[in-house]
Amino acid sequence: MQRPTSAVQREWPVTAADAVAVQEELRGLVDATDLGTTPRYVAGLDVAYEGDRLAAAVVVLDGESLAEVDRAVVRGETTFPYVPGLFAFREVPALLAGLEQLGTTPDLLVCDGQGLAHPRRFGLACHLGVLTGIPAIGAAKTTFVGSHGELARERGATAELVDDGEVVGAAVRTQDGIKPIYVSVGHRVTLPTAVAQVLRLTPHYRLPETTRLADRACREELSHE
């Protein structure tokens, strides 16, 4: 992974105003061009909470077989309050620690959250992508900003997610007749590529295999004393 830019080497923000300033500063570093190659290793990232305790999981899958090849789970405590739009500041430090513990460097990060589909166009996937230099996408269970038109019932159907006249992501039907998930660019990926990667990662279920396994890993870690 690349070293964080000088813009983020200062102290981690502790107030909402400072966190917003960081987002405003870093969002200009988001690269929405394509990664160019099919990723060999794809990582899912998720965080589970129990009060102030958290467990952050990073699970790496082979991009072709979707077999697990590596994982890291990090325990910690929240150090930033819950503020809508600033959730990354609760999760990024633990997720970065998890990434550093891996023996395999992912070629793509799939975040259980937003990328550009965020009020300041800098959600969790953008934040992690900019800090690590790794291509990243957001694959969220619900929308945060924006709306979309009617979506066909078949797997693979998509509809643009639009906020204030700007396309910020896509609603993607990953299985016939079930609720869509919401895909957005994080860093170094175009939206069509992000959608294609999510569909590759959802052969059987609504959520990407990366998300399902990372969610299970962090919840299991929290359940252990």
C-alpha positions in Angstrom: 0.0 0.0 0.0 1.1 3.5 -0.6 1.9 5.7 2.4 -0.8 8.2 3.4 -0.5 11.6 1.8 0.8 14.5 3.9 -2.7 15.8 4.0 -3.7 12.9 6.4 -0.5 12.5 8.4 -1.8 15.0 11.0 -3.6 13.9 14.1 -6.9 12.0 13.6 -9.8 14.5 14.0 -11.9 14.3 17.1 -14.6 16.8 16.3 -17.2 16.8 13.6 -15.9 20.2 12.2 -12.4 18.8 11.9 -13.6 15.7 10.2 -15.6 17.6 7.7 -12.5 19.7 6.9 -10.6 16.5 6.2 -13.2 15.2 3.9 -13.3 18.5 2.0 -9.5 18.4 1.7 -9.2 14.8 0.6 -12.1 14.5 -1.8 -10.1 16.2 -4.5 -7.7 13.2 -4.5 -10.4 10.7 -5.5 -9.6 9.2 -8.9 -12.6 8.0 -10.8 -10.7 6.4 -13.7 -10.4 2.7 -14.1 -8.1 0.2 -12.4 -7.5 -1.3 -15.9 -7.2 -5.0 -15.0 -9.3 -7.7 -13.4 -8.3 -7.8 -9.7 -6.6 -11.0 -8.6 -7.4 -10.5 -4.9 -10.5 -8.7 -3.7 -11.0 -7.7 -0.1 -14.2 -7.2 1.9 -14.1 -4.8 4.8 -16.7 -4.5 7.6 -16.9 -3.4 11.3 -19.2 -4.7 14.0 -19.9 -2.9 17.3 -20.9 -3.7 20.8 -21.2 -0.5 22.8 -17.9 1.2 22.5 -16.1 -2.0 21.5 -15.5 -2.8 17.8 -14.1 -5.5 15.6 -12.9 -4.7 12.1 -12.5 -7.5 9.6 -10.7 -7.6 6.2 -11.3 -10.8 4.3 -9.4 -11.4 1.0 -10.9 -13.6 -1.7 -9.4 -15.0 -4.9 -11.1 -12.9 -7.6 -11.9 -15.9 -9.8 -12.8 -18.7 -7.5 -14.1 -16.4 -4.6 -12.2 -18.7 -2.2 -10.8 -17.1 0.9 -7.0 -16.6 0.8 -6.4 -14.3 3.7 -8.0 -12.4 6.6 -7.3 -10.1 9.5 -9.6 -9.1 12.4 -8.7 -6.2 14.7 -10.4 -5.4 18.0 -10.6 -1.9 19.3 -12.8 0.9 20.7 -14.6 3.7 19.1 -12.7 7.0 19.3 -15.1 9.2 17.3 -18.8 9.9 17.9 -21.5 8.7 15.7 -22.3 11.5 13.2 -24.1 10.8 9.9 -21.8 11.4 7.0 -18.7 11.0 9.2 -18.9 7.2 9.9 -15.5 6.6 8.2 -13.8 8.3 11.2 -15.1 5.6 13.4 -14.0 2.8 11.2 -11.0 3.8 9.1 -8.3 3.4 11.8 -9.2 -0.2 12.6 -9.7 -1.1 9.0 -6.2 0.3 8.1 -4.8 -1.8 11.0 -6.5 -4.8 9.5 -5.1 -4.2 6.1 -1.6 -3.8 7.5 -1.8 -7.3 9.1 -2.6 -9.0 5.8 -0.1 -11.2 4.1 -1.8 -10.6 0.8 -2.2 -7.1 -0.8 -5.7 -6.7 -2.2 -6.2 -5.4 -5.7 -9.6 -4.1 -4.9 -11.4 -3.0 -1.7 -15.2 -3.6 -1.4 -16.6 -1.6 1.5 -19.9 -2.1 3.2 -20.7 1.6 2.8 -20.7 4.5 0.4 -18.2 6.0 -1.9 -19.2 9.0 -4.0 -22.8 8.5 -2.9 -22.2 10.7 0.1 -23.2 14.3 0.9 -19.6 15.5 0.4 -18.8 12.9 -2.2 -16.3 11.2 0.2 -17.7 8.2 1.9 -15.8 5.3 3.5 -14.8 3.7 0.2 -13.3 7.0 -1.0 -11.5 7.5 2.3 -9.9 4.1 2.3 -9.0 4.2 -1.4 -7.3 7.6 -1.1 -5.4 6.6 2.1 -4.2 3.2 0.7 -3.9 3.9 -3.0 -5.9 0.6 -3.6 -8.9 0.7 -6.0 -12.1 0.8 -3.9 -15.8 0.6 -4.3 -18.8 1.2 -2.0 -21.5 -1.5 -1.9 -24.1 -0.4 0.5 -27.3 -2.1 1.7 -29.3 1.2 1.7 -29.0 4.7 0.1 -27.6 7.6 2.0 -28.2 10.3 -0.7 -29.9 10.3 -4.0 -32.8 8.5 -5.7 -33.3 6.3 -8.7 -36.0 5.2 -11.1 -37.7 1.9 -11.4 -35.5 -1.1 -11.6 -36.2 -4.3 -13.5 -36.6 -7.4 -11.5 -33.9 -9.5 -13.2 -30.4 -9.9 -11.8 -28.0 -7.4 -13.4 -30.6 -4.7 -13.7 -29.3 -1.2 -12.8 -30.6 2.3 -12.4 -28.6 5.5 -11.9 -28.5 6.9 -8.4 -28.8 10.6 -8.8 -28.3 13.3 -6.1 -28.7 17.0 -6.9 -28.5 16.3 -10.6 -25.3 14.3 -10.4 -24.9 10.6 -10.9 -23.3 9.4 -7.7 -23.8 5.6 -8.0 -26.1 2.9 -9.2 -28.9 0.7 -7.8 -27.9 -2.9 -8.7 -30.2 -5.9 -8.6 -27.8 -8.7 -7.7 -30.5 -11.5 -7.6 -33.9 -11.8 -9.3 -36.7 -10.1 -7.5 -34.8 -9.0 -4.3 -33.9 -5.6 -3.1 -31.0 -3.9 -4.9 -27.7 -2.8 -3.3 -26.2 0.6 -4.0 -22.8 0.7 -5.7 -20.6 3.8 -6.0 -17.1 4.7 -6.9 -14.5 4.9 -4.1 -11.2 5.4 -5.8 -9.4 4.3 -9.0 -12.5 2.6 -10.4 -15.3 3.8 -12.8 -18.9 3.2 -12.0 -19.4 0.5 -14.7 -16.4 -1.4 -13.4 -17.7 -1.1 -9.8 -21.1 -2.5 -10.9 -19.4 -5.3 -12.9 -17.3 -6.3 -9.9 -20.2 -6.4 -7.5 -22.1 -8.6 -9.9 -19.1 -11.0 -10.1 -19.1 -11.1 -6.3 -22.8 -11.9 -5.9 -23.3 -15.3 -7.6 -25.8 -16.6 -5.1 -26.8 -14.0 -2.6 -27.8 -10.3 -2.5 -24.6 -9.1 -0.8 -21.1 -9.6 -2.2 -19.2 -12.6 -0.9 -16.6 -10.2 0.4 -19.2 -8.4 2.5 -20.8 -11.6 3.8 -17.6 -13.1 5.0 -16.2 -9.9 6.5 -19.5 -9.3 8.3 -19.4 -12.8 9.7 -15.7 -12.5 10.8 -16.1 -9.3 12.7 -19.3 -10.4 14.4 -17.7 -13.7 15.5 -14.7 -11.8 16.9 -17.0 -9.6 19.0 -18.8 -12.7 20.3 -15.6 -14.1 21.8 -14.6 -13.0 25.3 
